[in-house]
Amino acid sequence: MFRSLTTLIKKWRASRSASHQLDALLAHANAEASYAERSEWLIELAHWLRRGGAMQTAQAAQDGAAERGDDARAYPAHARLRYLFHVLDRNPAWKSHAARIVRGILRECDGISLLCDAGMPVHSGFFGALFERIDASLIPPAPNRRELSALFTLMFPTPDDAQWIDALPDDLLARLADLLAFDVTDDERHEPGSFSRDLLAALHNLTCQISSTGLSQTVRSRLSDDDARTPLEAQPFYRLTRAMLAVETAHAAVEDGGDPSKLLHEVNYLRVLLDECRVAVDDVFSHLYRNGVSVDIVFQVERMRMRILRAETLLNAWMARDDLRGMARLTAELVDANQNSQSVAHLMRSNFSLFARKLVETNADTGEHYISRSRAEYLKMLRMAAGGGLVTVATVCVKFAITGAHLQSMLEGLLAGVNYAASFMLMHFLHFTLATKQPAMTAPTLARELDDTGHDEGVKAFVASVIALIRTQAAAISGNVLVVLPVCLLVQLFAAGVLHVNVISPEKAHATLHSFSLFGPTPFYAALTGVLLWASSLLAGWADNWFVLHRVGDALAYNRRLRLTLGAAGAAKFAHFCRSNVAGVVANVGLGLMLGLIPAIVTVFLFPFEVRHVTLSAGSIGVALGVLGKGALGTPELWWACAGVLSMAILNVLVSFALAFTMAVRSRSLRPTKVRALVAAIVRAVVAHPFGLLWPAAGRDARAQQSGSH
């Protein structure tokens, strides 16, 4: 039994690339078979075309060997297709069955499913399309489905298929057209249905869908001011369906012997309307960019844009339906689009890019304040960081009180999160600074400058901003640590000398120093804490996006009861206050709760995890040093703990900055070579002026340094 199971597994693995021999396939071709059997035959033929290895037949070595050699070097499928035509030319009966099978499948299939829906998610929302693609990846379509998109999914499952179809040489295209026209029976000539009619029906379907979406409230409320003031009947989405009906009427007249110039005029007018619809879609995207992004709205508008592009492609193909090269290009595009419509990764990339861009731009509004470019701004950052360190003293003492109560882990995490959130909120409204929080908020500011890195001056400005950011982080960390550590030490000395109590016990002090040691999980915990710092910036972006998208500011400014209570000016000021602080409040509260609750949750369900933030840890060392006294200065555990705090400073900054900057780069779709060139420019600037990372140069020197960084 074990041997049978092993054999079965081997056969299953081999079936991925296995296929039938060509002679056997052609011998079993039966144009009178059921639809499912004919579909399976076409699928097996497509697998044979993609199969690797040489064609080991005597005939393969004789006919067209040089041509097949050229094809094999470019695309092996071309050589196999050429050999297939050689075999069919020598066996008219096989050729007749093959031609009738292909024509029958194309006639009986629903071509609109491929022409309209390939690459277009059927569901109206993002998450509906996501689940649809997950289902499609787990359950492939059956061959008996009378849909051309299902047949394409089974025949062309790899990305290489679109490439070799698009690269088909002219002689193979001519022989393929000859195969489709071979041995047409009288019944086939009188049967309805043709590819031209499918193209026209698909165009009609697409224009109706474009018009329906374009006239919806989602789109009309986000058009430009000029389009919004245009009467509804004059907007391109309203006129589109009428233009399509005019094209169909003119086409019917041409088939009855009418004037072709009328059809050409109507087609050109339809093209103009499609162009106007595309411009209107760009206006909607601009509105979303300025006024907040909804994933589902982006999804619907992006799908409408894709339908406009598909309609233009099908219209061009319909007008040049005798162009074999154009038909091959259209088929390749449909194969590629059909594969994308099955891809979850493609859906995520195409719909979250604008959302990511909005998030980084939202954070950039606040991140610019965290980059000190002059000496005055640098000293201001030091003062803000010193204030943040002073607030953190109370945070550290309350944290030790919570942990000393030995509560249940989730309750302890909740109380710790409330403690952190309250401290961060106090810093926010006092305009103080918490070290290492800035990178996640300032990397998007640098991303905004990436738009100008196409020229030398833009690269110089970008490099100068990166150096200023690193210098600002050094100031923030220094300000926090140089205040929180000595003040925590003084608090402990005051408590011991005046109140005759310790903030923590000596055993807890030793355990604290040991837990911060560089030789332990401290670097790993510090990196995870950097992830939480980055996540707080996402919360800030989401909150600001939600506030703007739903126009909460306008709702507050024009609220009747607020205006009666505060007056019109007071309500407007309150709305402005909420708009200015919503991102900061959500980020600080979210970060505080995450620092308290996430370690407790992760510890319960995954692995032990503790927060390792440089400012909080430096304050804890100050308290522990006060408890242990001067004797601790000669112990290795203190200095290894200090080394651990240094690693926290580096990893908190590095991880949060790297994640935020990666998101910013993705939102700009920069090529890897471009990113590497920017990194090289930064390295050259640091090597040329290393002291600039710690202290800002004077105005003239700073300009010289910036100009010499590239």
C-alpha positions as CSV (number, residue, x, y, z in Angstrom):
1,M,0.0,0.0,0.0
2,F,2.9,2.4,0.8
3,R,4.4,1.7,-2.6
4,S,1.1,2.4,-4.3
5,L,0.8,5.7,-2.5
6,T,4.3,6.7,-3.4
7,T,3.7,5.9,-7.1
8,L,0.5,7.9,-7.0
9,I,2.3,10.9,-5.5
10,K,5.0,10.7,-8.2
11,K,2.4,10.6,-10.9
12,W,0.6,13.6,-9.4
13,R,3.8,15.6,-9.4
14,A,4.7,14.5,-12.9
15,S,1.3,15.5,-14.2
16,R,2.1,19.2,-13.8
17,S,4.3,19.2,-16.9
18,A,3.0,16.0,-18.6
19,S,1.1,16.1,-21.9
20,H,-0.1,13.7,-24.6
21,Q,1.9,13.0,-27.8
22,L,0.8,15.1,-30.8
23,D,-0.1,12.1,-33.0
24,A,-2.4,10.7,-30.3
25,L,-4.0,14.1,-29.7
26,L,-4.8,14.7,-33.4
27,A,-6.0,11.1,-33.9
28,H,-8.5,11.6,-31.1
29,A,-9.8,14.9,-32.4
30,N,-13.6,14.7,-32.9
31,A,-15.5,17.7,-34.1
32,E,-18.8,15.9,-33.2
33,A,-17.9,15.3,-29.6
34,S,-19.5,17.1,-26.7
35,Y,-18.4,20.6,-25.7
36,A,-16.5,19.4,-22.6
37,E,-14.6,16.8,-24.7
38,R,-13.6,19.4,-27.3
39,S,-12.6,21.9,-24.7
40,E,-10.4,19.2,-23.0
41,W,-8.8,18.5,-26.4
42,L,-7.9,22.2,-26.9
43,I,-6.5,22.4,-23.4
44,E,-4.3,19.3,-24.0
45,L,-3.1,20.8,-27.3
46,A,-2.2,24.0,-25.5
47,H,-0.2,22.0,-22.9
48,W,1.6,20.2,-25.7
49,L,2.6,23.6,-27.2
50,R,4.1,24.7,-23.9
51,R,5.8,21.4,-23.1
52,G,9.6,21.4,-22.9
53,G,12.0,19.1,-24.7
54,A,12.6,18.3,-28.3
55,M,10.1,16.7,-30.8
56,Q,11.6,13.3,-31.3
57,T,10.2,12.3,-34.7
58,A,11.7,11.7,-38.0
59,Q,9.4,14.2,-39.7
60,A,10.5,16.9,-37.2
61,A,14.1,16.5,-38.4
62,Q,13.1,16.9,-42.1
63,D,10.6,19.7,-42.6
64,G,11.5,23.3,-41.9
65,A,14.4,22.4,-39.5
66,A,16.1,25.8,-39.9
67,E,12.9,27.7,-39.3
68,R,12.1,25.7,-36.2
69,G,15.6,26.2,-34.9
70,D,15.1,30.0,-35.1
71,D,11.7,29.6,-33.4
72,A,13.1,27.4,-30.6
73,R,15.8,29.9,-29.8
74,A,13.1,32.6,-29.4
75,Y,10.0,30.8,-28.2
76,P,9.8,27.0,-28.1
77,A,6.0,27.3,-28.6
78,H,6.5,28.8,-32.0
79,A,8.5,25.8,-33.1
80,R,5.9,23.4,-31.8
81,L,3.1,25.4,-33.5
82,R,5.0,25.4,-36.8
83,Y,5.4,21.6,-36.5
84,L,1.7,21.2,-35.7
85,F,0.8,23.0,-39.0
86,H,3.2,20.7,-40.9
87,V,1.5,17.7,-39.5
88,L,-2.0,19.0,-40.2
89,D,-1.1,19.9,-43.8
90,R,-0.1,16.2,-44.4
91,N,-3.3,14.9,-42.8
92,P,-6.4,16.8,-44.2
93,A,-8.8,14.7,-42.0
94,W,-7.0,15.7,-38.8
95,K,-6.9,19.3,-40.1
96,S,-10.6,19.3,-40.8
97,H,-11.5,18.1,-37.3
98,A,-9.0,20.5,-35.6
99,A,-10.4,23.5,-37.6
100,R,-14.1,22.6,-36.8
101,I,-13.3,22.1,-33.1
102,V,-11.7,25.6,-32.9
103,R,-14.5,27.2,-34.8
104,G,-17.2,25.4,-32.8
105,I,-15.6,26.4,-29.5
106,L,-15.4,30.0,-30.5
107,R,-19.0,30.0,-31.8
108,E,-20.5,28.2,-28.8
109,C,-18.5,30.1,-26.1
110,D,-19.6,33.3,-24.4
111,G,-16.9,35.6,-25.8
112,I,-18.2,38.6,-23.9
113,S,-16.9,37.0,-20.7
114,L,-13.4,37.3,-22.0
115,L,-13.6,40.5,-24.0
116,C,-15.4,42.5,-21.2
117,D,-14.5,40.8,-17.9
118,A,-10.9,39.6,-18.3
119,G,-8.9,41.6,-15.9
120,M,-12.1,43.3,-14.6
121,P,-13.3,42.0,-11.2
122,V,-17.0,41.3,-11.3
123,H,-17.8,42.4,-7.7
124,S,-18.3,46.1,-7.1
125,G,-16.1,46.3,-4.0
126,F,-12.5,45.6,-3.3
127,F,-13.1,42.9,-0.7
128,G,-15.6,41.1,-2.9
129,A,-13.1,40.9,-5.7
130,L,-10.4,39.8,-3.2
131,F,-12.5,36.8,-2.1
132,E,-13.5,36.1,-5.7
133,R,-9.8,35.8,-6.7
134,I,-9.0,33.6,-3.7
135,D,-11.8,31.3,-4.7
136,A,-10.6,31.3,-8.3
137,S,-7.1,30.4,-7.3
138,L,-8.3,27.5,-5.1
139,I,-11.0,26.2,-7.5
140,P,-10.1,26.3,-11.2
141,P,-12.9,26.5,-13.8
142,A,-14.3,23.3,-15.3
143,P,-13.8,22.6,-19.1
144,N,-17.6,22.3,-19.6
145,R,-18.1,26.0,-18.7
146,R,-19.2,27.8,-21.9
147,E,-17.1,30.8,-21.2
148,L,-14.1,31.8,-23.2
149,S,-12.4,33.3,-20.1
150,A,-12.6,29.9,-18.4
151,L,-11.1,28.2,-21.4
152,F,-8.3,30.8,-21.6
153,T,-7.6,30.3,-17.9
154,L,-7.1,26.5,-18.5
155,M,-5.2,26.9,-21.8
156,F,-2.9,29.7,-20.9
157,P,-2.0,29.6,-17.2
158,T,1.6,31.0,-17.3
159,P,2.8,34.6,-17.8
160,D,5.0,33.4,-20.8
161,D,1.9,32.6,-22.8
162,A,1.0,36.2,-23.5
163,Q,4.6,36.9,-24.6
164,W,4.8,34.1,-27.2
165,I,1.3,34.8,-28.5
166,D,2.2,38.5,-29.0
167,A,5.5,37.5,-30.7
168,L,3.9,35.2,-33.3
169,P,5.6,35.7,-36.7
170,D,3.5,36.7,-39.6
171,D,3.7,33.4,-41.4
172,L,2.4,31.5,-38.4
173,L,-0.5,34.0,-38.1
174,A,-1.3,33.5,-41.8
175,R,-1.3,29.7,-41.3
176,L,-3.5,30.0,-38.2
177,A,-6.0,32.1,-40.2
178,D,-5.9,29.5,-42.9
179,L,-6.7,26.8,-40.4
180,L,-9.7,28.7,-39.1
181,A,-11.0,29.0,-42.6
182,F,-10.3,25.4,-43.6
183,D,-13.2,23.1,-44.7
184,V,-16.1,25.4,-43.6
185,T,-19.4,23.5,-44.0
186,D,-22.6,24.9,-45.3
187,D,-24.2,24.6,-41.9
188,E,-21.4,26.7,-40.4
189,R,-21.8,29.4,-43.0
190,H,-25.5,29.9,-42.0
191,E,-25.0,29.6,-38.2
192,P,-25.2,33.0,-36.4
193,G,-22.2,34.3,-34.5
194,S,-18.8,35.7,-35.4
195,F,-15.9,37.4,-33.7
196,S,-16.9,40.7,-35.2
197,R,-20.3,40.5,-33.6
198,D,-18.7,39.5,-30.3
199,L,-16.5,42.6,-30.4
200,L,-19.5,44.9,-31.1
201,A,-21.5,43.3,-28.3
202,A,-18.6,43.6,-25.9
203,L,-18.3,47.3,-26.8
204,H,-22.0,47.8,-26.2
205,N,-21.7,46.1,-22.8
206,L,-18.6,48.1,-21.8
207,T,-20.0,51.5,-22.7
208,C,-23.2,50.8,-20.7
209,Q,-21.1,49.9,-17.7
210,I,-18.9,52.9,-18.1
211,S,-21.9,55.2,-18.4
212,S,-23.6,53.6,-15.4
213,T,-20.6,54.1,-13.1
214,G,-19.8,57.6,-14.4
215,L,-23.4,58.8,-13.7
216,S,-23.3,57.3,-10.1
217,Q,-23.2,59.6,-7.1
218,T,-19.7,58.3,-6.3
219,V,-18.3,59.7,-9.5
220,R,-20.5,62.8,-10.0
221,S,-19.7,64.2,-6.5
222,R,-16.0,64.0,-7.3
223,L,-15.8,65.5,-10.8
224,S,-13.9,68.8,-11.3
225,D,-15.8,72.1,-10.8
226,D,-16.2,72.6,-14.6
227,D,-17.6,69.2,-15.1
228,A,-19.9,69.5,-12.1
229,R,-21.4,72.7,-13.4
230,T,-22.0,71.0,-16.8
231,P,-25.6,69.8,-17.4
232,L,-26.0,66.1,-17.0
233,E,-27.1,65.5,-20.6
234,A,-23.9,67.3,-21.8
235,Q,-21.5,65.1,-19.8
236,P,-19.5,62.4,-21.7
237,F,-20.8,59.6,-19.6
238,Y,-24.4,60.5,-20.5
239,R,-23.7,60.8,-24.2
240,L,-21.6,57.6,-24.4
241,T,-24.4,55.0,-24.7
242,R,-26.1,57.1,-27.4
243,A,-22.9,57.3,-29.4
244,M,-22.5,53.5,-29.1
245,L,-26.1,53.0,-30.4
246,A,-25.2,55.3,-33.3
247,V,-22.2,53.2,-34.2
248,E,-24.3,50.0,-34.2
249,T,-27.0,51.7,-36.4
250,A,-24.3,52.9,-38.9
251,H,-22.7,49.4,-38.9
252,A,-26.1,47.8,-39.7
253,A,-26.6,50.3,-42.5
254,V,-23.1,49.5,-44.0
255,E,-24.0,45.8,-44.0
256,D,-27.1,46.7,-46.0
257,G,-25.0,48.6,-48.5
258,G,-25.0,52.1,-46.8
259,D,-22.2,54.7,-46.8
260,P,-19.1,53.6,-44.8
261,S,-18.2,57.3,-44.1
262,K,-21.1,57.6,-41.8
263,L,-19.8,54.7,-39.7
264,L,-16.3,56.2,-39.6
265,H,-17.8,59.5,-38.4
266,E,-19.7,57.8,-35.6
267,V,-16.7,55.7,-34.5
268,N,-14.5,58.9,-34.3
269,Y,-17.2,60.6,-32.2
270,L,-17.2,57.5,-29.9
271,R,-13.4,57.8,-29.5
272,V,-13.7,61.4,-28.6
273,L,-16.2,60.6,-25.8
274,L,-14.0,57.8,-24.5
275,D,-11.2,60.3,-24.3
276,E,-13.4,62.8,-22.4
277,C,-14.5,60.0,-20.0
278,R,-10.8,59.2,-19.3
279,V,-10.1,62.8,-18.5
280,A,-13.1,62.9,-16.1
281,V,-11.7,59.7,-14.4
282,D,-8.4,61.5,-13.9
283,D,-10.3,64.4,-12.2
284,V,-11.9,61.9,-9.8
285,F,-8.5,60.5,-8.9
286,S,-7.3,64.0,-8.3
287,H,-10.2,64.7,-6.0
288,L,-9.5,61.5,-4.0
289,Y,-5.9,62.5,-3.7
290,R,-6.9,65.9,-2.3
291,N,-9.9,64.9,-0.2
292,G,-9.3,61.5,1.2
293,V,-9.3,57.9,-0.2
294,S,-11.8,55.1,0.2
295,V,-10.5,51.7,-1.0
296,D,-13.8,50.8,-2.4
297,I,-14.2,54.1,-4.3
298,V,-10.7,53.8,-5.7
299,F,-11.6,50.2,-6.7
300,Q,-14.7,51.3,-8.6
301,V,-13.1,54.3,-10.3
302,E,-10.0,52.2,-11.3
303,R,-12.3,49.5,-12.7
304,M,-14.1,52.2,-14.8
305,R,-10.7,53.5,-16.1
306,M,-9.8,49.9,-17.1
307,R,-13.1,49.5,-18.9
308,I,-12.5,52.7,-20.8
309,L,-9.0,51.5,-21.9
310,R,-10.5,48.1,-22.9
311,A,-13.3,49.8,-24.9
312,E,-10.7,51.7,-26.8
313,T,-8.7,48.5,-27.5
314,L,-11.8,46.6,-28.7
315,L,-12.9,49.5,-30.8
316,N,-9.5,49.6,-32.6
317,A,-9.6,45.8,-33.0
318,W,-13.2,46.0,-34.4
319,M,-12.2,48.6,-37.0
320,A,-9.1,46.6,-38.1
321,R,-10.5,43.1,-37.7
322,D,-8.7,41.8,-40.8
323,D,-5.3,42.8,-39.3
324,L,-3.8,39.5,-38.0
325,R,-1.0,41.2,-36.1
326,G,-3.5,43.4,-34.3
327,M,-5.6,40.3,-33.4
328,A,-2.6,38.6,-32.0
329,R,-1.8,41.6,-29.9
330,L,-5.4,41.7,-28.7
331,T,-5.3,38.0,-27.8
332,A,-2.0,38.5,-25.9
333,E,-3.5,41.4,-24.0
334,L,-6.6,39.3,-23.1
335,V,-4.5,36.4,-21.9
336,D,-2.4,38.7,-19.7
337,A,-5.6,40.5,-18.4
338,N,-7.2,37.1,-17.7
339,Q,-4.2,36.0,-15.7
340,N,-4.2,39.3,-13.7
341,S,-7.9,38.8,-13.0
342,Q,-6.9,35.6,-11.1
343,S,-4.0,37.2,-9.2
344,V,-4.6,38.4,-5.6
345,A,-1.1,40.1,-5.6
346,H,-2.1,42.1,-8.7
347,L,-5.3,43.3,-7.1
348,M,-3.4,44.4,-3.9
349,R,-0.8,46.3,-5.9
350,S,-3.2,48.1,-8.2
351,N,-5.6,49.2,-5.5
352,F,-3.4,50.1,-2.6
353,S,-0.9,52.3,-4.4
354,L,-3.1,55.4,-4.2
355,F,-4.1,54.6,-0.6
356,A,-0.4,54.3,0.3
357,R,0.3,57.6,-1.4
358,K,-2.4,59.3,0.5
359,L,-1.1,57.9,3.8
360,V,2.4,59.1,3.2
361,E,1.2,62.5,2.1
362,T,-1.0,62.8,5.2
363,N,2.0,62.0,7.4
364,A,4.1,64.4,5.5
365,D,1.9,67.3,6.7
366,T,3.3,66.7,10.2
367,G,6.6,65.0,9.4
368,E,8.0,68.3,8.0
369,H,8.0,69.7,11.5
370,Y,10.3,66.9,12.7
371,I,13.2,67.8,10.3
372,S,15.5,70.5,11.8
373,R,17.4,72.1,8.9
374,S,19.0,75.1,10.7
375,R,20.8,75.5,14.0
376,A,17.7,77.3,15.5
377,E,15.5,74.4,14.6
378,Y,18.0,71.9,15.9
379,L,18.1,73.7,19.3
380,K,14.3,73.9,19.3
381,M,14.2,70.1,18.8
382,L,16.6,69.6,21.7
383,R,14.3,71.7,23.9
384,M,11.2,69.8,22.7
385,A,13.0,66.5,23.3
386,A,14.1,67.6,26.8
387,G,10.4,68.3,27.6
388,G,9.5,64.9,26.3
389,G,12.1,63.3,28.6
390,L,10.7,65.2,31.6
391,V,7.2,63.8,30.9
392,T,8.7,60.3,30.5
393,V,10.0,60.4,34.1
394,A,6.4,60.2,35.3
395,T,5.7,57.5,32.7
396,V,8.5,55.3,34.0
397,C,7.5,55.7,37.6
398,V,3.8,54.8,36.9
399,K,5.0,51.9,34.8
400,F,7.0,50.5,37.7
401,A,4.0,50.9,40.0
402,I,1.8,49.0,37.5
403,T,4.2,46.1,37.1
404,G,4.8,46.0,40.9
405,A,1.1,45.4,41.5
406,H,1.5,41.9,39.8
407,L,-1.8,42.1,38.0
408,Q,-3.1,39.7,35.4
409,S,-1.1,40.1,32.2
410,M,-3.9,41.6,30.0
411,L,-5.0,44.0,32.7
412,E,-1.4,45.0,33.3
413,G,-1.0,45.6,29.6
414,L,-4.1,47.7,29.4
415,L,-3.1,49.9,32.3
416,A,0.4,50.3,30.9
417,G,-1.1,51.3,27.5
418,V,-3.3,53.9,29.2
419,N,-0.2,55.2,31.0
420,Y,1.8,55.5,27.8
421,A,-1.2,57.0,25.9
422,A,-1.7,59.7,28.5
423,S,1.9,60.6,28.5
424,F,2.1,60.8,24.8
425,M,-1.0,62.9,24.6
426,L,0.5,65.3,27.2
427,M,3.6,65.6,25.1
428,H,1.5,66.2,22.0
429,F,-0.5,69.1,23.5
430,L,2.6,70.6,25.2
431,H,4.5,70.4,21.8
432,F,7.1,68.1,23.3
433,T,8.9,65.3,21.4
434,L,9.3,61.5,22.0
435,A,12.5,60.1,20.5
436,T,12.3,57.6,17.6
437,K,8.7,58.5,16.9
438,Q,9.7,60.9,14.2
439,P,11.0,58.5,11.6
440,A,7.6,57.0,10.8
441,M,6.2,60.5,10.6
442,T,9.1,62.1,8.6
443,A,10.0,59.4,6.0
444,P,6.8,60.4,4.0
445,T,8.1,63.9,3.9
446,L,11.2,62.6,2.2
447,A,8.9,60.6,-0.1
448,R,7.3,63.8,-1.3
449,E,10.7,65.1,-2.2
450,L,11.3,61.9,-4.3
451,D,9.0,63.5,-6.9
452,D,11.8,66.0,-7.7
453,T,14.7,63.5,-7.8
454,G,14.6,63.3,-11.6
455,H,17.3,66.1,-11.8
456,D,20.5,66.9,-9.9
457,E,19.0,69.7,-7.8
458,G,16.2,67.5,-6.6
459,V,18.7,64.8,-5.6
460,K,20.7,67.3,-3.6
461,A,17.6,68.5,-1.8
462,F,16.7,64.9,-1.0
463,V,20.1,64.1,0.3
464,A,20.1,67.2,2.5
465,S,16.7,66.2,3.9
466,V,18.0,62.7,4.8
467,I,21.0,64.1,6.6
468,A,18.8,66.7,8.4
469,L,16.5,63.8,9.5
470,I,19.3,61.7,10.9
471,R,20.7,64.8,12.7
472,T,17.2,65.5,14.1
473,Q,16.9,61.9,15.4
474,A,20.2,62.3,17.2
475,A,18.9,65.5,18.8
476,A,15.6,63.9,19.8
477,I,17.3,60.9,21.4
478,S,19.9,63.0,23.1
479,G,17.3,65.4,24.5
480,N,15.2,62.5,25.8
481,V,17.9,60.4,27.3
482,L,20.0,63.3,28.8
483,V,16.9,64.4,30.8
484,V,15.0,61.2,31.6
485,L,18.0,59.3,33.0
486,P,19.4,61.8,35.5
487,V,15.9,63.0,36.5
488,C,14.8,59.4,37.1
489,L,17.9,58.9,39.2
490,L,17.1,62.1,41.2
491,V,13.6,60.9,41.8
492,Q,14.8,57.6,43.2
493,L,17.4,59.3,45.4
494,F,14.7,61.7,46.6
495,A,12.3,58.8,47.4
496,A,15.0,56.9,49.2
497,G,16.5,59.9,51.1
498,V,13.3,61.8,52.0
499,L,10.5,59.3,51.8
500,H,12.6,56.2,52.8
501,V,11.1,54.1,50.0
502,N,12.4,52.8,46.7
503,V,10.6,53.1,43.4
504,I,11.6,49.4,42.8
505,S,13.3,46.7,44.9
506,P,17.0,45.9,44.4
507,E,16.0,42.6,42.9
508,K,13.8,44.3,40.4
509,A,16.7,46.8,39.7
510,H,19.1,43.9,38.9
511,A,16.4,42.2,36.8
512,T,15.8,45.4,34.9
513,L,19.5,45.9,34.0
514,H,19.8,42.2,33.0
515,S,16.7,42.4,30.8
516,F,18.2,45.4,28.9
517,S,21.5,43.6,28.2
518,L,22.8,43.7,24.6
519,F,23.4,39.9,24.9
520,G,19.8,38.8,24.9
521,P,16.5,39.5,23.2
522,T,16.8,43.3,23.5
523,P,17.8,43.9,19.8
524,F,14.9,41.8,18.6
525,Y,12.4,43.5,21.0
526,A,13.7,46.9,19.9
527,A,13.1,46.0,16.2
528,L,9.6,44.9,17.0
529,T,9.0,48.1,18.9
530,G,10.1,50.0,15.7
531,V,7.3,48.1,13.9
532,L,4.8,49.5,16.4
533,L,6.2,53.0,15.9
534,W,5.6,52.6,12.2
535,A,2.1,51.2,12.7
536,S,1.2,54.3,14.7
537,S,2.0,56.5,11.7
538,L,-0.4,54.3,9.6
539,L,-3.1,55.0,12.3
540,A,-2.4,58.7,11.9
541,G,-2.7,58.5,8.1
542,W,-5.9,56.5,8.4
543,A,-7.5,58.9,10.9
544,D,-6.6,62.0,8.8
545,N,-7.8,60.3,5.7
546,W,-11.1,59.3,7.4
547,F,-11.6,62.9,8.7
548,V,-11.1,64.5,5.3
549,L,-13.0,61.8,3.3
550,H,-16.2,62.1,5.3
551,R,-15.8,65.9,5.6
552,V,-16.1,65.8,9.4
553,G,-14.5,69.3,9.5
554,D,-17.4,70.8,7.5
555,A,-19.9,68.9,9.6
556,L,-18.5,70.4,12.8
557,A,-18.1,73.9,11.4
558,Y,-21.7,74.0,10.2
559,N,-23.3,72.1,13.1
560,R,-26.3,74.0,14.3
561,R,-25.9,73.4,18.0
562,L,-22.2,74.0,17.9
563,R,-22.8,77.4,16.2
564,L,-25.4,78.3,18.7
565,T,-23.1,77.4,21.6
566,L,-19.7,78.6,20.3
567,G,-20.8,81.0,17.6
568,A,-19.9,80.6,13.9
569,A,-16.3,81.6,14.4
570,G,-16.0,79.3,17.5
571,A,-17.4,76.4,15.6
572,A,-14.9,77.0,12.7
573,K,-12.0,77.2,15.2
574,F,-13.1,74.0,16.8
575,A,-13.4,72.2,13.5
576,H,-9.9,73.5,12.6
577,F,-8.6,72.3,16.0
578,C,-10.0,68.8,15.3
579,R,-8.6,68.8,11.8
580,S,-5.1,69.8,13.1
581,N,-5.0,67.3,15.9
582,V,-7.0,64.2,14.8
583,A,-3.9,62.5,13.3
584,G,-1.7,63.2,16.3
585,V,-4.3,62.2,18.9
586,V,-5.1,58.9,17.1
587,A,-1.3,58.2,16.6
588,N,-0.4,58.9,20.2
589,V,-3.3,57.0,21.7
590,G,-2.8,54.1,19.3
591,L,0.9,53.9,20.0
592,G,0.4,54.0,23.7
593,L,-2.2,51.2,23.7
594,M,-0.1,49.1,21.3
595,L,3.0,49.5,23.5
596,G,0.9,48.2,26.4
597,L,-1.4,45.6,24.9
598,I,0.6,44.1,22.0
599,P,3.4,42.6,24.2
600,A,0.8,41.0,26.4
601,I,-1.2,39.5,23.5
602,V,2.0,38.3,21.7
603,T,3.3,36.8,24.9
604,V,0.1,34.9,25.5
605,F,-0.3,33.5,22.0
606,L,3.1,33.5,20.3
607,F,6.4,34.2,22.2
608,P,7.7,36.4,25.1
609,F,7.8,40.0,24.0
610,E,8.5,43.2,26.0
611,V,8.6,46.8,24.8
612,R,12.1,48.2,24.3
613,H,11.9,51.9,23.7
614,V,15.1,54.0,24.1
615,T,13.5,56.7,26.3
616,L,11.5,54.5,28.5
617,S,14.5,52.1,29.0
618,A,16.9,54.9,29.7
619,G,14.6,56.1,32.5
620,S,14.4,52.6,33.9
621,I,18.2,52.4,34.0
622,G,18.2,55.7,35.9
623,V,15.8,54.3,38.5
624,A,17.8,51.1,38.8
625,L,21.0,53.0,39.2
626,G,19.5,55.0,42.0
627,V,18.4,51.8,43.8
628,L,21.7,50.0,43.5
629,G,23.9,53.0,44.3
630,K,27.5,53.8,43.2
631,G,28.5,50.2,43.3
632,A,26.5,49.5,40.2
633,L,28.9,51.7,38.2
634,G,31.6,49.0,38.4
635,T,29.3,46.1,37.4
636,P,29.2,44.8,33.8
637,E,25.4,44.5,33.8
638,L,25.0,48.3,33.9
639,W,27.3,48.9,30.9
640,W,25.8,46.0,28.9
641,A,22.4,47.5,29.7
642,C,23.6,50.9,28.4
643,A,24.9,49.1,25.2
644,G,21.4,47.6,24.9
645,V,19.8,51.0,25.1
646,L,22.1,52.2,22.4
647,S,21.0,49.3,20.2
648,M,17.4,50.3,21.0
649,A,18.0,53.8,19.8
650,I,19.5,52.5,16.5
651,L,16.9,49.8,15.9
652,N,13.9,51.9,16.9
653,V,14.9,54.5,14.4
654,L,16.1,52.2,11.7
655,V,13.2,49.8,11.6
656,S,10.4,52.4,11.8
657,F,12.1,54.6,9.2
658,A,12.8,51.7,6.9
659,L,9.2,50.5,6.9
660,A,7.8,54.0,6.4
661,F,10.3,54.9,3.7
662,T,9.7,51.6,1.9
663,M,6.0,52.4,1.9
664,A,6.7,55.9,0.5
665,V,9.0,54.5,-2.2
666,R,6.3,52.0,-3.2
667,S,3.7,54.8,-3.4
668,R,6.1,56.5,-5.9
669,S,6.8,53.3,-7.9
670,L,10.5,54.0,-8.0
671,R,12.8,51.5,-9.8
672,P,15.3,49.7,-7.6
673,T,18.2,51.3,-9.6
674,K,16.9,54.7,-8.8
675,V,16.7,53.9,-5.1
676,R,20.2,52.5,-5.1
677,A,21.5,55.7,-6.8
678,L,19.9,57.8,-4.0
679,V,21.4,55.6,-1.3
680,A,24.8,56.0,-3.0
681,A,24.4,59.8,-3.0
682,I,23.6,59.8,0.7
683,V,26.7,57.7,1.5
684,R,28.9,60.1,-0.5
685,A,27.5,63.1,1.4
686,V,28.0,61.4,4.8
687,V,31.6,60.4,4.0
688,A,32.3,64.0,2.8
689,H,30.8,65.7,5.9
690,P,30.4,63.1,8.8
691,F,30.1,65.8,11.4
692,G,26.9,67.1,9.7
693,L,25.1,64.1,11.2
694,L,25.5,65.5,14.7
695,W,25.5,69.3,14.4
696,P,24.0,71.5,11.6
697,A,26.4,73.7,9.7
698,A,26.1,77.4,9.4
699,G,23.9,78.8,6.6
700,R,26.7,79.3,4.0
701,D,28.4,76.1,5.0
702,A,25.1,74.2,4.9
703,R,24.5,75.3,1.3
704,A,28.0,74.3,0.3
705,Q,27.6,70.9,2.0
706,Q,24.3,70.4,0.2
707,S,25.8,71.3,-3.2
708,G,28.7,69.0,-2.7
709,S,26.7,66.0,-1.7
710,H,26.0,65.0,-5.2
